[in-house]
């Protein structure tokens, strides 16, 4: 995945006829009746647009998890060979999963560019952006509905603080690498699955204690 990011970054920087190269792409600030919105006003519609996109993404993810397609994806994740042996077209399932996820990311990216009126290839295809998104899913809990959302609520303000604190010194990459290492060592399933497992163990221990009074 990281290698693909570097490939697209090089393409975006070199295909200047399409992407304008390192200068990036600019577009007019959104407005109404030819009058651009002020920085204070522009945040309001985009907030609700992104909120609606978030709700739609969660709903689609939930529906997929309840569907035959979602069960097939889980089977592929657990054991791709066995999934193929029971008749699941693993290639088609993986392509569809990639396409669905890429669609929502592309829509969010389009809204992002329309809000900021500028796209910088070095940023959108940068290692920092890619690592942040991957770390959101890993930190919150891969394979869960709410885990990536929890990871985003943690990583978004943390990344803003780190970048604001250290600027362009690349220290944020070392910090994120350390976070990723700690998560993989102590919470390989992510925060949400680990928390659920901990609460379930406590509930079972409480039930056992209640059923065997001293």
C-alpha positions in Angstrom: 0.0 0.0 0.0 2.8 2.4 0.9 4.6 1.6 -2.4 1.4 2.4 -4.4 1.2 5.8 -2.6 4.8 6.6 -3.7 4.0 5.5 -7.3 0.9 7.8 -7.5 2.8 10.7 -5.9 5.5 10.4 -8.6 2.8 10.2 -11.3 1.0 13.3 -9.9 4.2 15.3 -9.8 5.3 14.3 -13.3 2.1 14.3 -15.3 2.0 18.1 -15.2 -0.4 18.4 -18.2 -3.1 16.7 -16.0 -2.1 17.6 -12.4 -0.1 20.8 -12.9 2.8 19.0 -11.3 4.2 20.3 -8.0 2.2 23.5 -8.3 -1.0 21.5 -7.7 -4.5 22.3 -8.8 -6.5 25.3 -7.7 -10.2 26.1 -8.1 -12.4 29.0 -7.1 -13.8 29.3 -3.6 -17.4 28.0 -3.4 -20.0 30.6 -3.2 -23.6 31.6 -4.1 -24.6 33.8 -7.0 -21.0 34.4 -8.0 -20.1 35.7 -4.5 -17.5 33.5 -2.7 -18.4 32.4 0.8 -16.4 33.9 3.6 -14.1 31.5 5.7 -16.6 31.7 8.6 -19.6 30.7 6.4 -17.9 28.1 4.3 -17.3 25.7 7.2 -21.0 25.3 7.9 -22.2 23.6 4.7 -19.1 21.5 4.4 -19.5 20.3 8.0 -23.0 18.9 7.3 -21.9 17.5 3.9 -19.0 15.6 5.6 -21.3 14.5 8.4 -23.8 13.1 5.9 -21.0 11.3 4.1 -19.8 9.8 7.4 -23.3 8.6 8.3 -23.7 7.1 4.8 -20.4 5.4 5.0 -21.3 3.9 8.4 -24.7 2.7 7.1 -23.2 1.1 4.0 -20.5 -0.6 6.2 -23.2 -1.9 8.5 -25.4 -3.2 5.6 -22.4 -4.9 4.1 -21.6 -6.7 7.4 -25.1 -8.0 7.5 -25.1 -9.2 3.9 -23.9 -12.4 2.2 -21.2 -10.3 0.6 -20.0 -9.2 4.0 -20.0 -12.8 5.3 -17.9 -13.7 2.3 -15.4 -11.0 3.0 -15.1 -12.2 6.6 -14.5 -15.8 5.3 -11.8 -14.5 3.0 -10.1 -12.6 5.8 -10.1 -15.7 8.0 -9.0 -18.3 5.4 -9.0 -17.4 1.7 -8.3 -21.0 0.7 -11.3 -22.4 2.5 -13.5 -19.5 1.2 -12.6 -20.5 -2.4 -13.3 -24.1 -1.6 -16.9 -23.3 -0.7 -17.5 -21.4 -3.9 -16.7 -17.8 -3.0 -15.2 -15.8 -5.9 -12.4 -14.3 -3.8 -11.0 -12.1 -6.6 -14.4 -10.6 -7.3 -15.1 -10.0 -3.7 -11.8 -8.3 -3.1 -12.2 -6.1 -6.2 -15.7 -5.1 -5.1 -14.5 -4.3 -1.5 -11.6 -2.2 -2.9 -14.0 -0.4 -5.3 -16.5 0.4 -2.5 -13.9 1.7 -0.1 -12.1 3.7 -2.9 -15.5 5.3 -3.8 -16.0 6.8 -0.4 -12.4 7.9 -0.1 -12.6 9.6 -3.5 -15.8 11.4 -2.6 -14.2 12.6 0.6 -11.1 13.7 -1.3 -13.3 15.7 -3.8 -15.1 17.5 -1.0 -11.7 18.2 0.7 -10.3 19.8 -2.5 -13.5 21.8 -3.0 -13.3 23.1 0.6 -9.6 24.0 0.5 -9.7 25.1 -3.2 -6.2 23.5 -3.7 -4.7 20.1 -4.1 -1.0 19.5 -3.3 0.2 16.2 -4.8 3.0 16.0 -2.2 0.4 16.2 0.6 -2.5 14.0 -0.6 0.0 11.3 -1.8 2.4 11.8 1.1 3.5 9.2 3.6 2.1 11.2 6.5 -1.5 11.1 5.1 -1.3 7.4 4.3 0.1 6.4 7.6 -2.4 8.5 9.5 -5.4 6.8 7.7 -3.9 3.3 8.2 -3.2 4.0 11.8 -6.7 5.2 12.4 -8.1 1.8 11.4 -5.4 -0.2 13.3 -5.6 1.9 16.5 -9.4 1.8 16.7 -9.8 -1.8 15.6 -9.7 -3.4 12.2 -12.7 -5.4 11.1 -15.1 -3.5 13.4 -17.7 -1.0 12.5 -16.9 1.7 15.0 -13.2 1.0 15.5 -11.8 3.2 12.6 -14.2 6.0 13.7 -12.7 5.8 17.2 -9.2 5.8 15.8 -10.1 8.9 13.7 -11.3 10.7 16.8 -8.0 10.0 18.4 -5.6 10.5 15.5 -7.1 13.6 13.9 -6.5 16.0 16.9 -3.3 14.2 17.7 -1.9 14.7 14.2 -2.9 18.3 14.2 -1.2 18.9 17.5 2.0 17.1 16.5 2.3 19.0 13.2 1.6 22.3 14.9 4.2 21.5 17.6 7.0 20.2 15.4 6.1 21.7 12.0 7.8 20.0 9.0 10.5 18.3 11.0 9.3 14.8 10.2 9.2 14.0 14.0 5.5 13.2 13.6 6.4 10.2 11.5 8.6 8.9 14.3 5.8 9.5 16.8 3.2 7.7 14.7 5.6 4.8 14.1 6.0 4.5 17.9 2.2 4.5 18.3 1.9 1.8 15.7 4.5 -0.3 17.3 2.9 0.0 20.8 -0.5 -0.9 19.4 0.8 -3.9 17.5 2.6 -5.1 20.6 0.1 -4.5 23.3 -3.3 -4.2 21.5 -2.9 -6.0 18.2 -6.7 -6.1 17.7 -7.0 -2.4 18.4 -8.6 -0.3 21.2 -12.2 -1.2 20.7 -11.9 -5.0 20.4 -9.5 -5.0 23.4 -11.9 -2.9 25.4 -14.8 -5.2 24.6 -12.8 -8.3 25.4 -11.8 -6.7 28.8 -15.4 -5.8 29.6 -16.6 -9.3 28.7 -14.0 -10.9 30.9 -15.0 -8.7 33.8 -18.7 -9.5 33.3 -18.0 -13.2 33.2 -15.9 -12.9 36.4 -18.7 -11.0 38.1 -21.2 -13.6 37.1 -19.0 -16.4 38.4 -18.6 -14.6 41.7 -22.3 -14.0 42.0 -23.1 -17.7 41.3 -20.5 -19.0 43.8 -21.0 -16.9 47.0 -18.5 -17.6 49.7 
